[in-house]
Amino acid sequence: MGTSATFEVSRAVARLKGAGEHVFDLGLGEADYPAPRAALDALAAVAATGRSCYTSVNGTLELRRAAARSINGMLYRQSSVSSYYPSYSPDDIVISAGSKHLQYSAVLSLCDPGDEVILFSPYWVSYPDVVRMAGAVPVVVPSASEDGFVPPVERIAAAITDRTRLIILNSPSNPTGQLWSAQLVDGLCDLVLAHDGIYLLSDEIYAQLVYGDAVHHSPVAYSREMRDRTIVTTGLSKAFSMAGWRVGYAAVSDCDVRSAMLRVGSNTISCVSSVIQAAAVAAFDDRARLDEMRIDFEDRARLMQRRLREIGIPAMPPQGAFYIFADVSGLFGRTLGSRTLRTTRDVSMALLERARVASVAGEAFGDNRHIRFSFVRPLDELEAACEAIESFVGDCTRSKSPDPVHS
């Protein structure tokens, strides 16, 4: 296993800030909004009682009810484009310390050592290591901007073997900001249902941050059978700006899979903080604030896409999440001082060192052409960051060294 690349960037930014440097931090995927006021007030009230105790491993009933209402509401808003409307009860919900632990629990519950888990690149940085921690083997199906960063179903089908146990879907995507269309989700569901024993893990942590005319399509809305073959993971970290609270939840209708995930939880984290769980219930009721965040992030996405285009760096307009995946391959072979830029890591590190703009190199996501910018700063700061990027690109000169070889 490696260390999460996003946290490596965060540490580098912290070192520079500790030395008194100003950094445009577009590296870590963490919204710049405070937690909802209702949740903060509830936290103060609960903490003032002084009572803190263990809860059941799957979380308190109150929080599971709130999580079920939230996911059912999201699915109801999708029901106009689906022939089947699924719903979950509180008994289907598992609360854990962030969605990452739930993903690990799902892989460990479904896979024996040597089993295979299909990932789509560009993928979230932690997926391969989560799979390897469980003793399973990540099998990467690539996609490119020419595909809209969504691999065709035929390419996915070709990767399936008799060892395949799980496929991981992330829509909207970290790092690309792209969504899977209803047609592509339906094709993936058909593929899963055509193979006995294969499950789908649907990472929907950004499902409530979708922009313009784009629509999030959850595979559980395809059919009852697909709902029973899908583990949905999400949480409060992104759309609710509560990353440090570490509250994730999964919707799992298959009782055997859910039971296995709970056994993992009981032997690792025991339970999420009871104080945090009690306060988190209040966060789900603040829909107005969520709508405000979504509108704000959509404005930021438009600014980043427009400015990068003006600078000459291609990037697909984000459809969701709060990332833009910028193609920096046009800078390969250029030099800055004595450094020749040959990889996305070279570009990302040079941007931080020379322009004080933090980003995450595409190699961490299984991509060798792009870097990820998180547009999690106010519009004026994003504009200033883009000016720094523009100056950086202008400072690059064409290298006399041979063109780099990309693998």
C-alpha positions, -999 to +999 in steps of 0.1 A: +000+000+000+009+036-005-001+067+014-031+086+000-017+111-026-043+137-015-030+137+020+006+138+008-003+170-010-020+183+021+011+178+041+032+196+016+008+225+017+009+225+055+047+227+054+047+257+031+020+275+051+039+267+083+069+285+068+047+316+061+041+310+024+007+317+008-006+287-011-036+284-034-048+250-019-066+233-048-054+199-037-075+184-009-112+176-017-128+193+012-155+220+009-147+254+024-181+258+040-186+253+078-207+224+090-245+232+091-255+255+120-282+230+131-256+203+135-232+226+154-259+236+178-270+200+183-234+190+190-230+217+217-263+206+233-253+169+233-218+176+246-232+197+274-251+167+288-217+150+294-231+116+283-211+095+259-215+058+254-212+030+229-239+026+203-247-004+182-222-010+155-246-001+128-253+033+144-282+048+163-317+043+151-323+080+149-293+085+126-302+055+105-337+068+101-323+102+089-299+085+065-327+063+051-349+094+045-321+112+028-312+084+004-349+076-003-355+113-011-326+113-035-339+082-052-374+097-053-361+127-072-347+103-098-379+082-101-392+102-131-364+087-152-366+052-138-392+024-141-385+012-105-384+032-073-364+016-046-365+025-009-345+016+021-355+011+058-333+020+087-325-017+091-307-015+057-284+014+068-249+009+082-233+039+099-195+040+100-165+063+103-167+077+068-175+060+036-140+048+031-143+024+060-176+011+045-159+005+012-132-015+029-158-034+048-177-043+016-146-055-002-135-076+028-170-090+032-173-101-005-138-110-015-114-139-006-077-135-012-070-136-049-105-125-059-107-096-084-123-061-081-128-041-112-120-003-110-124+023-137-095+047-143-092+075-135-102+062-101-103+077-066-068+073-052-078+049-023-096+023-043-066+001-053-052+001-018-086-006-002-088-037-025-053-048-018-058-044+020-086-070+017-062-094-001-081-090-034-066-079-068-076-046-084-083-049-121-082-016-138-104-008-169-091+024-184-111+053-198-100+086-214-114+120-221-124+108-255-147+083-237-161+111-215-140+093-188-166+064-188-154+031-203-177+013-228-195-017-214-177-040-238-144-030-223-157-037-188-171-071-199-137-081-213-122-076-178-146-100-161-132-134-151-143-162-129-125-145-100-144-112-104-165-105-072-170-067-072-172-037-095-167-002-081-187+027-097-181+063-087-205+088-102-201+118-100-165+109-103-135+119-082-113+130-100-130+138-133-163+154-122-181+134-148-213+114-144-225+081-159-256+086-181-288+066-175-280+045-206-244+037-194-256+028-159-283+005-174-256-012-195-235-018-164-265-032-145-272-056-173-236-067-172-237-073-134-269-092-135-257-114-163-230-128-139-240-147-107-219-137-077-208-102-089-218-072-068-216-035-075-203-010-050-218+024-059-198+053-044-224+082-044-206+106-020-210+134-045-245+125-057-260+157-042-235+180-060-246+178-096-247+208-120-267+222-149-288+197-167-268+167-155-287+140-136-273+115-111-284+079-118-281+054-091-279+017-102-302+007-074-331+024-094-327-001-122-345-031-106-351-048-073-326-074-081-300-048-089-307-031-056-300-064-038-267-067-057-255-031-049-239-016-019-244+022-019-218+042+001-221+079+009-218+103+039-218+138+052-182+147+043-188+164+010-222+178+003-227+187+040-191+199+045-186+177+076-154+158+065-139+159+100-170+145+117-163+111+100-199+100+094-205+077+064-234+055+057-241+026+034-274+013+021-272-025+019-304-046+013-286-079+011-288-091+048-258-115+044-235-087+030-248-063+056-241-088+084-206-094+072-199-056+070-212-052+106-188-079+118-159-060+102-171-029+119-175-045+153-139-058+151-124-025+139-141+007+149-168-006+173-190+024+165-189+060+155-188+085+183-222+086+200-220+124+204-212+129+168-241+106+157-266+124+179-256+158+164-253+146+128-291+138+127-297+176+125-276+180+094-300+162+071-328+188+075-308+217+060-317+214+023-316+251+017-279+252+026-272+223+003-288+241-026-267+272-018-235+251-019-245+234-051-251+268-069-219+282-056-198+252-067-214+253-101-203+290-105-168+279-094-168+250-119-177+274-148-149+298-138-122+271-136-132+256-169-133+289-187-100+301-173-082+269-180-095+270-216-082+306-219-048+295-206-047+267-231-052+237-208-080+214-219-105+203-193-140+188-196-167+209-178-174+193-145-209+178-142-207+171-105-184+169-074-159+198-070-130+188-092-118+196-127-094+173-144-070+193-165-049+179-194-014+191-188+003+168-214+009+199-235+035+210-210+055+177-212+089+183-226+090+219-214+116+232-189+116+254-159+151+262-149+169+229-148+137+208-145+122+192-175+084+184-171+079+148-182+050+135-160+019+149-143+038+146-110+065+169-124+039+194-134+020+192-101+052+196-081+065+225-102+031+242-099+033+240-061+070+250-060+069+278-086+033+291-085+022+280-050-008+262-065-016+228-050-030+201-072-029+163-073-010+144-101-029+122-124-007+092-117-024+089-083-057+083-102-043+059-128-039+086-154-007+100-170-020+131-188-041+151-162-039+168-129-068+174-105-077+208-092-103+211-064-124+242-068-130+245-031-120+281-027-140+314-032-143+328-067-118+356-061-092+331-048-098+308-077-093+336-101-060+345-085-050+309-086-057+307-123-036+339-128-008+321-111-013+290-133-013+312-164+020+328-153+034+294-147+025+282-182+040+313-197+073+307-179+076+272-194+099+270-224+101+243-249+127+217-239+155+206-262+155+171-247+138+142-266+100+139-262+091+119-231+079+084-236+044+078-220+035+044-206 
